[in-house]
Amino acid sequence: MTARQSSLSRRSLAIAGALIGTVSLAIGAHAALNKRTLDPVKPVATGQGADTAKAGAKLALVIGNGHYPDAGEPLLQPINDARALDGALRHDGFDVDVIEDANKDDMARAIARLQAKIKPDSVVMLFYGGYAIQAGRESYMIPVDAAIWKERDVRRDGTSVEKVLEVMKSQGARAKLVVLDASRRNPYERRFRAFSHGLAPIKAPANALVLSSATPGKVANDSDGRNSVLVAELLNNLDGKPAGAEAVFNKTRVAISRASEGEQVPSVSSSLLEDVRFGAEPDAGS
């Protein structure tokens, strides 16, 4: 072999070695990239998902539905009521989740958020203002996107008040409060009923208190005020010294009944086993 041939051979070997090294690095990088792609993605905690309410916390879900496509005109009071109660309950130390013009998915997500927050010994409150319909002896809160033509559609698209109470109970809530301002004539029932039946009596679990804007089976007309009659009087009774929830609800019922001369008689149903207080007690040092 000549010196020139020997030099060419060494050069060829060097080039081949460099090419092999480059290909090896590329294969290794591609494998590493594939491995990284296949690694499981770690969940990222969000403020909502990571929320951990303490035992004994006061929680509230406040829903105001006013804009229903099937209604001739919007309900003006439910959203005003939701905002007013939001402020009053926050002032009273409640952790409030307020939603307006909720569709079916919005309501389901809000209930799931509430469920995740409830701990043993929590006091939990639900307020709903809008349209509700009685079906199968249960009262259903109606989302703004409901498509209701028959009674079975109420159970499909609506959210049962009793089911929300059952969620509170299953999570170990100490006390369960409901304010239901939805005994309105609505644009749906005329499609499958000759007249409005109002709402059904709420079948509440133990240690629950329910205030509804009218007696079961009756309807109530909206006033001309910024807030509904029920919420205006409830706010009036919440804005004062600390008081028991049952006393507040009963004062609200009596005041509305007297003011309307018996035309509107709210319903209060109680299975409370202990007093639940509204209004923060003053600190000893203040």
Secondary structure as GFF3:
##gff-version 3
##sequence-region A 1 286
A	DSSP	alpha_helix	3	38	.	.	.	ID=ss1
A	DSSP	beta_strand	58	64	.	.	.	ID=ss2
A	DSSP	alpha_helix	77	91	.	.	.	ID=ss3
A	DSSP	beta_strand	95	100	.	.	.	ID=ss4
A	DSSP	alpha_helix	104	117	.	.	.	ID=ss5
A	DSSP	beta_strand	123	129	.	.	.	ID=ss6
A	DSSP	beta_strand	132	135	.	.	.	ID=ss7
A	DSSP	beta_strand	138	141	.	.	.	ID=ss8
A	DSSP	alpha_helix	151	157	.	.	.	ID=ss9
A	DSSP	beta_strand	159	160	.	.	.	ID=ss10
A	DSSP	alpha_helix	161	170	.	.	.	ID=ss11
A	DSSP	beta_strand	175	181	.	.	.	ID=ss12
A	DSSP	three_ten_helix	189	191	.	.	.	ID=ss13
A	DSSP	beta_strand	208	212	.	.	.	ID=ss14
A	DSSP	alpha_helix	229	238	.	.	.	ID=ss15
A	DSSP	beta_strand	243	244	.	.	.	ID=ss16
A	DSSP	alpha_helix	245	259	.	.	.	ID=ss17
A	DSSP	beta_strand	267	270	.	.	.	ID=ss18
A	DSSP	beta_strand	277	278	.	.	.	ID=ss19
###
